[in-house]
Amino acid sequence: MQILGGVLGGSFVLASAVVGARLCRLCAETRRVAELQIGAGLLLLAVFGYPLMVVARKAQALADPTRGGIAFAAALCLAVGGGLIVAFVRGVFRPHARPALAVLCAYVAASCLLLIGQTFGAGWSGWALRQDGPWAAARWLTLLPICWGAPTPRLSPAGFAAVSLWLAFLPPDAYTRRLRRRFEPA
């Protein structure tokens, strides 16, 4: 299962790197913001944020402060990359919708609060070692750019698939406990 996860994760990072770089290059030619938002968002999320977070959580040979610093850099990439993708969705699919602006502002505010809360709470070393602290809520926050990606206000098919895969392979602890309680033999 770890090999499959590594192959799929590596494929995701590689595809995001190629598409993100091409979109950023297209932005350099066209000077349009949308290409920069989605291209830089993909690069920050998939090429930098996710791999750095894996290193922070799994590289036990590194010192704890180093792992904490890597976790902070990863979280910053995830927050900014997700914000760029939400801004892209708002600008392209819902440019005049006030609720879309509210979603973007809420995403940015929540990201900032989670980053600050983790920094001054359990700290980033705590996150890298035990996944302690407010940043645990960012699991749900990072799904917003994917789930909200459809031009309609409802969950997109890609978002539904992403949520389903996430719950199947990377479920939050509360969800796992709930399922265990529900399906444990009496």
Protein Blocks (a to p, Z undefined) as FASTA:
>chain_A
ZZmmmmmmmmmmmmmmmmmmmmmmmmmmnopaklmmmmmmmmmmmmmmmmmmmmmmmmmm
bcfklmmmmmmmmmmmmmmmmmmmmmmmmmmmmmmbmklmmmmmmmmmmmmmmmmmmmmm
nojmlmmmnopajklmmmmmmmmmmmmmpfbfbdcfklmmmmmmmmmmmccfklmmmmmm
mmpcZZ
